[in-house]
Amino acid sequence: MNLAARLRPQTLKEFIGQHHLVGQGKILRKMIETDNLFSMILWGPPGSGKTTLANIIAKETNANFHHLSAVEAGKAKLMEIIKEAEKNKNLLKIIPTILFLDEIHRWNKAQQDALLPYVENGQITLIGATTENPSFEIISALLSRCRIFVLKSLSPEELKKIVHTALTDKKRGIGEYQKNITEAAQELLIRLSGGDARIMLNALEIAVTTQAPSNSPLSKGKSAYSSPDKGRSEGVITPEIIKEVFQTKSTGLYDKKADEHYNIISAFIKSMRASNVDAALYYLARMIEGGEDPKFIARRMVIFASEDIGMAQPTALVVANEVFRACEIIGYPECAINLAHGTVYLAKAKKDRSSYDAYNRALEDVRNFPNEPIPLHLRNAPTKLMKELSYAKGYSWQEGNVGAKEGLSYLPEKLKGRKYYKDK
């Protein structure tokens, strides 16, 4: 059993973080203390304590607990749990059944529909865990029967408490190794773990257990945070050791299908829109380092060139298309240079949304008046009958005059005089 599993809190007293949910007088603590269970969705980043909290709720309310992974389990396993829940009911006492469904967003609509009636009639109490926005991933009928609780990433101070416990607990932690960690190494460990306590603890375990046993006085009774940053003394976890464990300067936690994927591309676009070159390059680097498809980034840049720059600098579309083409031909790692080039160009360019806004105004009229007759003088007239019906009448193509006669509208009659595009 790895360190993260061994140190998993067993009670609310041991639980670190999410004070807004489990602090004194807060809703989940009240639920546990009053033994008043209800179905819920825990939405939060990896390593924020969703599974731990579900286990604590089950333990402190004496419920029959079932843990399923939505990736592995299906409807058949659900029905087994339902049957067991029915057996746990008798005339003298009802033993509540909690179904903890990890990564609930990975269950499709049919699977979620199968769960719905048992949540509705209270036969099971559902605790779903997800890193994805429930509004998009969970059916509305199920959402309406659950409370949504948002878990936050653990703060550096909370993660430091967990590190301290790991290094000093000799029974469940790694205190027997008598290791200390420098302040710089601890900060690096927390940063490279991306706020995920599970990743942090497992990395710390590797850092501690792969080092030689310590005979250093630093390991004898001193604080885990008091060690100086001097080399790789025995008994001291240094930044160099942490870097070796991660084998990278970044977290590697970027998930191309998760919420953060959309959050970062949104920040990238909005930074370019604000002409903030530095912020745009930062978010670009995060996507590239996370392994994002370069063509996905380049496609968004092509859209941006017309949507946000438009007529202010029409060549932006040419540049963006060339960046996309370069990503197709070259690929990583070199196309990162092309993406950076394009990002700086687009961010620094003047912005003008007039053509995009004009299109949206025209689109609104199309939706409000979807089938307005095309003016007769603009219609094609390939046959004699059409000419007799005045198709193309009043339209000419001559030197000095191309188009309809003066006074004739190019727009349908109901929209005559409409102005969508506004010159600046």
Residue pairs with C-beta under 8 A, 6 or more apart in sequence:
2 201
2 202
2 205
3 166
3 173
3 174
3 201
3 202
3 204
3 205
4 197
4 198
4 201
4 202
4 205
6 172
6 173
7 162
7 165
7 166
7 169
7 172
7 173
7 201
8 51
8 52
8 55
9 15
9 16
9 49
9 52
9 56
10 55
10 56
10 59
11 56
11 59
11 60
12 22
12 29
12 32
12 56
12 60
15 22
15 49
15 52
15 53
15 56
16 49
16 154
16 158
16 161
16 162
17 48
17 49
17 151
17 152
17 154
17 155
17 158
18 48
18 49
18 53
18 151
18 152
19 26
20 26
20 152
21 27
21 28
21 29
21 53
21 149
21 151
22 28
22 29
22 53
23 29
27 149
28 53
28 57
28 149
30 36
31 37
31 38
31 57
32 56
32 57
32 60
32 61
35 61
35 62
37 57
37 61
37 63
37 96
37 98
37 125
38 125
38 147
39 119
39 125
39 126
39 127
39 145
39 146
39 147
40 126
40 127
40 128
40 146
40 147
40 148
40 149
41 104
41 127
41 128
41 129
41 130
41 134
41 138
41 143
41 146
41 147
41 148
41 149
42 50
42 53
42 54
42 127
42 128
42 129
42 130
42 149
42 151
43 130
43 131
43 132
43 133
43 134
43 148
43 149
43 150
43 151
44 50
44 131
44 150
44 151
44 152
44 153
45 131
45 151
45 153
45 195
45 196
46 131
46 196
46 198
46 199
46 253
47 154
47 193
47 195
47 196
47 197
47 198
47 199
47 200
48 151
48 152
48 153
48 154
48 195
48 196
48 197
49 151
49 154
49 197
50 102
50 129
50 151
51 67
51 100
51 102
51 129
53 151
54 65
54 67
54 98
54 100
54 127
54 129
55 65
55 67
55 100
57 63
57 98
57 127
58 64
58 65
58 98
58 100
59 65
61 96
61 98
62 95
62 96
63 95
63 96
63 97
63 98
63 125
64 84
64 85
64 88
64 95
64 96
64 97
64 98
65 98
65 100
66 81
66 84
66 97
66 98
66 99
66 100
67 100
67 102
68 77
68 78
68 81
68 99
68 100
68 101
68 102
69 102
69 103
70 101
70 102
70 103
70 104
70 105
70 106
70 107
70 111
71 103
71 106
74 111
75 110
75 111
75 114
78 99
78 111
78 114
78 115
81 97
81 99
81 124
82 118
82 123
82 124
84 97
85 97
85 118
85 123
85 124
86 123
88 94
88 95
88 97
89 95
96 125
97 123
97 124
97 125
98 124
98 125
98 126
98 127
99 115
99 124
99 125
99 126
99 127
100 127
100 128
100 129
101 107
101 115
101 126
101 127
101 128
101 129
102 129
103 129
103 130
103 131
104 112
104 128
104 129
104 130
104 137
104 138
105 130
105 131
105 132
105 134
105 137
105 138
107 115
109 139
112 138
112 139
112 142
113 139
113 141
115 126
115 142
116 139
116 141
116 142
116 145
118 124
119 125
119 126
119 142
119 145
119 146
120 145
126 142
126 146
128 134
128 138
128 146
130 137
130 138
131 255
131 258
131 259
132 258
132 259
133 259
134 143
134 148
135 143
153 195
154 162
154 195
154 197
156 187
156 190
159 190
159 193
159 195
159 197
159 200
160 186
160 190
160 225
162 197
162 200
162 201
163 181
163 186
163 189
163 190
163 200
163 204
163 224
164 224
164 225
165 173
166 173
166 174
166 175
166 201
166 204
166 205
167 173
167 174
167 175
167 179
167 180
167 181
167 204
167 208
167 224
168 175
168 224
169 175
170 176
174 204
174 205
174 208
174 209
177 208
177 209
177 211
177 213
177 214
178 214
178 219
178 220
178 235
179 208
179 211
179 214
179 219
179 235
179 236
179 237
180 218
180 219
180 222
180 223
180 224
180 225
180 226
180 227
180 235
180 236
180 237
181 189
181 204
181 224
181 225
181 227
181 236
181 237
182 227
182 228
182 229
182 236
182 237
182 238
182 239
183 225
183 227
183 229
184 229
184 238
184 239
185 229
185 237
185 238
185 239
185 241
185 242
186 224
186 225
188 239
188 242
188 243
189 200
189 203
189 204
189 207
189 242
190 200
191 251
192 203
192 242
192 246
192 248
192 249
192 250
192 251
193 199
193 200
193 203
193 251
194 251
194 253
196 253
199 251
199 253
203 242
203 245
203 246
204 237
206 245
207 237
207 241
207 242
207 244
207 245
208 237
210 245
211 234
211 237
211 241
212 234
213 234
214 234
214 235
215 234
215 235
216 233
216 234
216 235
216 236
218 227
218 233
218 235
218 236
219 234
219 235
219 236
227 233
227 236
229 238
229 239
230 236
231 238
232 238
232 240
232 241
243 249
246 252
250 289
250 290
252 290
253 290
254 260
254 261
254 264
254 286
254 287
254 289
254 290
254 291
254 292
255 261
256 290
256 291
256 292
256 293
261 292
264 283
264 286
264 287
264 290
265 283
265 287
265 296
265 297
265 300
267 279
267 283
268 280
268 283
268 284
268 287
268 297
268 300
268 343
269 300
269 304
271 279
271 280
271 282
271 283
271 347
272 280
272 304
272 308
272 343
272 346
272 347
273 304
273 308
273 351
275 347
275 348
275 349
275 351
276 347
277 343
277 344
277 347
277 348
280 343
280 344
280 346
280 347
281 340
281 343
281 344
284 297
284 339
284 340
284 343
287 297
288 294
288 297
288 332
288 336
288 339
294 327
294 331
294 332
294 335
294 336
294 339
295 324
295 327
295 328
297 327
297 339
298 320
298 323
298 324
298 327
298 339
298 342
299 324
301 320
301 323
301 324
301 339
301 342
301 343
301 346
302 317
302 320
302 321
302 323
302 324
304 320
304 346
305 316
305 317
305 319
305 320
305 321
305 346
306 316
306 317
306 355
306 356
307 353
307 356
308 351
308 352
308 353
308 356
309 316
309 317
309 346
309 349
309 350
309 351
309 352
310 351
310 352
310 353
310 354
310 355
310 356
311 352
311 354
311 355
312 349
312 350
312 351
312 352
313 349
313 350
313 352
316 345
316 346
316 349
319 342
319 345
319 346
320 342
320 346
322 342
323 338
323 339
323 341
323 342
326 335
326 338
327 335
327 338
327 339
330 338
352 424
354 421
354 422
354 423
354 424
355 421
357 422
358 420
358 421
358 422
359 420
361 420
362 420
365 415
365 418
365 420
369 412
369 414
369 415
372 412
372 413
372 414
372 415
373 412
373 413
374 412
375 404
375 408
375 409
375 410
375 411
375 412
375 413
376 389
376 390
376 391
376 392
376 393
376 394
377 390
377 392
377 393
377 394
377 395
377 404
377 405
377 408
378 392
378 395
378 404
378 410
379 386
379 391
379 392
380 386
380 391
380 392
381 387
381 391
381 392
386 392
387 393
394 404
394 405
394 408
395 403
395 404
395 405
395 408
396 402
396 403
396 405
403 410
404 410
409 416
409 417
411 417
411 418
